Amino acid sequence: MELKKVKEDDKTLLVETVGETFTVTNAIRETLWEDGSVSEAAQIREHPYLSHPKIFVKTSRGSPAAALEKAAEKIESQAKEFQEQFKKAVKK
């Protein structure tokens, strides 16, 4: 995956995800909405063959980049937990 910063200021961030699907950006968007400092979070879907998925973040306080990083860490933690539970379930 490659991330390209499209636009950034103090309260907003727009990032393009090259080489990923809308599944990843949807998970990030949903996790961003769980953060109290995030006032807007969206995945931008343009033409599926002509563009890459984008993530838009707007914060009411704090950095949008920090909010995005926090969301990514939470998703990583959830994926590790799922992996551990899956390994236990398969062993039975």
NORJOTA-V258935 format. One record per pair of residues at least 12 apart in sequence whose ideal C-beta (glycine too) atoms are under 8 Angstrom apart, sorted by the first residue. I is the first residue (numbers start at 1). J is the second residue. Records with the same first field share a line. If there is no record, write none. Layout:
I: J, J
This chain:
1: 17, 18, 19, 20, 24
2: 17, 18, 19
3: 15, 16, 17, 18
4: 16, 18
6: 54
8: 64, 65
11: 58, 59, 60, 64
12: 56, 57, 58, 59, 64
13: 55, 56, 57, 64, 65, 68
14: 44, 54, 55, 56, 57
15: 54, 55, 57, 68
16: 52, 53, 54
17: 52, 53, 54, 55
18: 52
19: 52
20: 52, 53
21: 53
22: 43, 45, 48, 53
24: 53
25: 43, 53, 54, 55
26: 43
27: 75
28: 43, 55, 68, 71, 72, 75
29: 41, 42, 43, 55
31: 71, 74, 75
32: 55, 57, 67, 68, 71
34: 71, 74
35: 67, 70, 71
37: 59, 60, 61, 62, 67
38: 57, 58, 59, 60, 64, 67
39: 58, 59, 60
40: 56, 57, 58
41: 55, 56, 57, 58
42: 55, 56
43: 55, 56
44: 56
55: 68
